[in-house]
Amino acid sequence: MFGVSRQRVNQIAKDDPTFPAPAAYLATGRIWSREAIEKWARATGRTIVGEG
């Protein structure tokens, strides 16, 4: 969605207090609401790949 690795997403989620909380915790890992992530991305000036 942002053209970054899972490791980078984990680092952002850990370091950025404005990053949304996960919508759920599954055995395979955390998942987020697409709407919450898109809102956060726009608020922080990030580009969403494929949007535009």
N, CA, C and O of each residue as an XYZ file, in Angstrom:
208
protein
N       0.816     -1.197      0.000
C       0.000      0.000      0.000
C       0.867      1.272      0.000
O       0.487      2.287     -0.584
N       2.026      1.207      0.656
C       2.927      2.362      0.703
C       4.263      2.087      0.038
O       5.118      2.970     -0.030
N       4.446      0.878     -0.449
C       5.702      0.527     -1.095
C       6.846      0.356     -0.112
O       7.997      0.639     -0.444
N       6.537     -0.110      1.113
C       7.572     -0.365      2.114
C       7.450     -1.801      2.611
O       6.425     -2.452      2.406
N       8.490     -2.285      3.258
C       8.513     -3.652      3.763
C       7.682     -3.798      5.041
O       7.337     -2.814      5.695
N       7.374     -5.041      5.375
C       6.678     -5.311      6.640
C       7.510     -4.830      7.830
O       6.978     -4.328      8.820
N       8.824     -4.997      7.708
C       9.697     -4.551      8.793
C       9.565     -3.049      9.008
O       9.539     -2.579     10.146
N       9.480     -2.293      7.904
C       9.330     -0.841      8.014
C       7.983     -0.473      8.632
O       7.907      0.444      9.449
N       6.940     -1.169      8.252
C       5.620     -0.926      8.851
C       5.677     -1.182     10.353
O       5.142     -0.403     11.142
N       6.324     -2.269     10.741
C       6.450     -2.565     12.170
C       7.203     -1.459     12.901
O       6.840     -1.097     14.021
N       8.242     -0.924     12.280
C       9.017      0.150     12.900
C       8.163      1.413     13.028
O       8.184      2.071     14.069
N       7.420      1.752     11.990
C       6.546      2.927     12.047
C       5.496      2.743     13.134
O       5.258      3.653     13.929
N       4.868      1.575     13.173
C       3.836      1.301     14.179
C       4.401      1.416     15.592
O       3.710      1.869     16.505
N       5.647      1.010     15.769
C       6.290      1.071     17.078
C       6.673      2.499     17.464
O       6.503      2.902     18.615
N       7.193      3.265     16.497
C       7.772      4.568     16.800
C       6.826      5.760     16.666
O       7.075      6.809     17.261
N       5.752      5.619     15.902
C       4.860      6.753     15.633
C       3.604      6.644     16.492
O       2.761      5.784     16.235
N       3.461      7.491     17.499
C       2.285      7.408     18.379
C       0.971      7.731     17.672
O      -0.099      7.441     18.206
N       1.033      8.325     16.483
C      -0.199      8.633     15.753
C      -0.651      7.477     14.857
O      -1.741      7.524     14.287
N       0.188      6.434     14.733
C      -0.174      5.293     13.899
C      -1.363      4.580     14.537
O      -1.371      4.363     15.748
N      -2.366      4.214     13.739
C      -3.573      3.588     14.303
C      -3.286      2.268     15.014
O      -2.348      1.545     14.675
N      -4.105      1.983     15.990
C      -4.017      0.694     16.683
C      -4.532     -0.398     15.749
O      -5.391     -0.138     14.907
N      -4.022     -1.599     15.889
C      -4.515     -2.696     15.055
C      -6.007     -2.931     15.288
O      -6.509     -2.755     16.398
N      -6.701     -3.329     14.234
C      -8.123     -3.664     14.344
C      -8.284     -5.045     14.971
O      -9.296     -5.330     15.611
N      -7.274     -5.904     14.782
C      -7.327     -7.255     15.342
C      -5.923     -7.837     15.417
O      -5.004     -7.414     14.716
N      -5.798     -8.819     16.290
C      -4.557     -9.577     16.410
C      -4.871    -11.011     16.014
O      -5.675    -11.678     16.666
N      -4.245    -11.482     14.957
C      -4.445    -12.844     14.478
C      -3.188    -13.666     14.729
O      -2.144    -13.120     15.087
N      -3.288    -14.956     14.545
C      -2.124    -15.823     14.728
C      -0.993    -15.421     13.785
O       0.183    -15.592     14.107
N      -1.355    -14.888     12.622
C      -0.344    -14.481     11.641
C       0.190    -13.077     11.873
O       1.146    -12.665     11.218
N      -0.412    -12.339     12.794
C       0.062    -10.994     13.100
C      -1.074     -9.993     13.233
O      -2.251    -10.353     13.259
N      -0.691     -8.741     13.315
C      -1.666     -7.659     13.478
C      -2.275     -7.290     12.134
O      -1.628     -7.401     11.092
N      -3.533     -6.848     12.172
C      -4.168     -6.307     10.969
C      -4.792     -4.964     11.329
O      -5.237     -4.742     12.454
N      -4.810     -4.079     10.339
C      -5.342     -2.746     10.532
C      -6.509     -2.503      9.598
O      -6.614     -3.128      8.543
N      -7.373     -1.608      9.986
C      -8.455     -1.161      9.125
C      -7.851     -0.339      7.996
O      -7.057      0.569      8.244
N      -8.221     -0.652      6.762
C      -7.711      0.107      5.612
C      -8.084      1.581      5.753
O      -7.275      2.462      5.464
N      -9.299      1.840      6.192
C      -9.770      3.218      6.363
C      -8.894      3.981      7.362
O      -8.523      5.128      7.113
N      -8.567      3.353      8.477
C      -7.736      4.007      9.492
C      -6.334      4.286      8.958
O      -5.761      5.345      9.216
N      -5.789      3.332      8.215
C      -4.443      3.508      7.649
C      -4.442      4.608      6.596
O      -3.524      5.428      6.563
N      -5.454      4.638      5.739
C      -5.524      5.682      4.711
C      -5.673      7.058      5.347
O      -5.055      8.020      4.892
N      -6.474      7.161      6.380
C      -6.641      8.440      7.091
C      -5.309      8.880      7.704
O      -4.928     10.046      7.595
N      -4.612      7.955      8.341
C      -3.309      8.261      8.936
C      -2.318      8.689      7.857
O      -1.575      9.654      8.033
N      -2.313      7.963      6.738
C      -1.377      8.266      5.655
C      -1.593      9.680      5.121
O      -0.636     10.432      4.932
N      -2.829     10.029      4.885
C      -3.115     11.382      4.377
C      -2.728     12.453      5.397
O      -2.189     13.499      5.036
N      -3.006     12.185      6.662
C      -2.690     13.161      7.715
C      -1.191     13.364      7.873
O      -0.753     14.425      8.318
N      -0.402     12.358      7.514
C       1.051     12.455      7.677
C       1.777     12.692      6.357
O       3.007     12.674      6.311
N       1.016     12.916      5.281
C       1.627     13.254      4.002
C       2.243     12.089      3.260
O       3.079     12.297      2.382
N       1.856     10.873      3.586
C       2.402      9.713      2.895
C       1.628      9.433      1.617
O       0.438      9.736      1.525
N       2.295      8.862      0.645
C       1.682      8.517     -0.633
C       1.168      7.094     -0.587
O       1.870      6.179     -0.155
N      -0.059      6.915     -1.034
C      -0.642      5.580     -1.131
C      -0.424      5.104     -2.553
O      -0.890      5.742     -3.497
N       0.281      3.988     -2.719
C       0.612      3.449     -4.031
C      -0.677      3.095     -4.770
O      -1.567      2.449     -4.217
N      -0.760      3.525     -6.022
C      -1.910      3.221     -6.843
C      -3.065      4.195     -6.693
O      -4.080      4.060     -7.376
N      -2.927      5.161     -5.822
C      -3.986      6.147     -5.645
C      -3.657      7.374     -6.467
O      -2.495      7.756     -6.605
N      -4.665      7.970     -6.996
C      -4.385      9.212     -7.685
C      -5.033      9.271     -8.961
O      -4.897     10.264     -9.677
